[in-house]
Amino acid sequence: MAGYEAGFRDLTEEVRDRDLPVEGTIPAWLDGALYRNGPARWTVGDAAADHWFDGLTHLTRFAFDDGGVRYTNRFPRTEAYRAAVEEGSFAGQFSSTDGYLARVKSMLTGESTDNANVHVARIGGDLVALTETPNWLRIDPESLESAGTLDYADNLTAHHVTAHLRQAPDSGAHWGYFTRFGRTNEYVLFRIPEGTTRRERVGSVAVEKPAYMHSFALTPAHAVLVEPPLVTHPAKFLLPGSGGFIDSYDWEPDRGTRFLILRRDTGELVREATVPAFFTFHTANAFERDGSLVVDLVAYDDDSAVTDLSLGALRGGDAGFPSGELRRYRLPLDGGGPSHDHLADEVEMPRFSPAVHTREYEHAYAQSTEMDGGNALVRVDVAEGGAVGGRWEEAGVYSGEPVFVPHPEGDDEAEGVVLSLCLDTDAERSVLVVLDGDLTELARAPLPHAVPFGFHGEYFRD
Ligand SMILES: [Fe+2]
């Protein structure tokens, strides 16, 4: 039996609108589509990417209709794809050892990689593939082919951007932040009003040594940046032989991890709070209660969550996946000291119902990173101190990010389904599983091939 290294094997097959066989019953109300993004090819001939995050962008679509599901997958023909396939180059990515000139140029001129393999969103009416450079891709929602990079209707200069936008429930605007390197480095909070591609600058924080930040959190009144002490100085990008983008960052735990809380209406930085160092990729939900801002996130002791994921280690099946802890941080807005509670161990990819975004909520859904011939999906009942409210697992199956889709007329937060693209290592193919809100299986649909482990996705109603 293959282990999880099967999730790091190159995929090359592409299919279009393939009807998948369904075992069980997919609820008939599910009539939209799940789009997912992630790297799925790391080698072309003798050329290879070094880091899991540097594989070529691969998009999947699962279109639901009347209990059936049609599957499409595509490698958009980006510049990065052409460079890899035609020139055998994986240069200029997140972490690559041969991309020095390309990388310097990319960081300072904005001509950075268009290998947008992290997430998806619907912006200005278009399906968009997101990555951590400003080179986001407009994607044809049917063919999943690239229609070129997104043109922003603004003049902002961004260098490192979050791929985890947060859509505000009140206005529909997408919120995010980017880092701009320069004489003064700054984090810039921005919003993209619904129906536009215009990034509006809301506020900024000047910073001497910018950190690597991956996601942030939103509440009705505030945006929260979580700044781990994985920091760089832009001059480091110019040093020859310093490796890829992430290799230019140093772990400086004495700095601690800093929360930066900005007002959404004025952009003003209203609160900074520093706590003992941790690293994080992903926030879960956040909200405000009793004068405090509450933010749930997956914390790591150090930066090994970034540095341990070389492709060689993953393909060899001996990567030490670091253990993430779901924590709840409480940040009093009046200046009192921050505190945190433990919610769950060994989880990643936290998601929750979009119906409760920015509100006090009950359930977070996550992958368990406890890997023993497979890994589970878990529901963490955050309002109950982290009690396990549901669990799904199967021998030999590795789960993907659980995307929660609320029932369109549901009253209860758990009324809906969880969609997860999993890898069945015995059958050596992927399977889409449809679970209900307590992670009881409703249906599954096997794919014609194995999709390597991806990152993030979203469900959009038609
Ligand atoms: Fe992410």
Residues whose N, C-alpha, C, O or C-beta is under 5 A from the ligand:
A	BS01	LIG	none
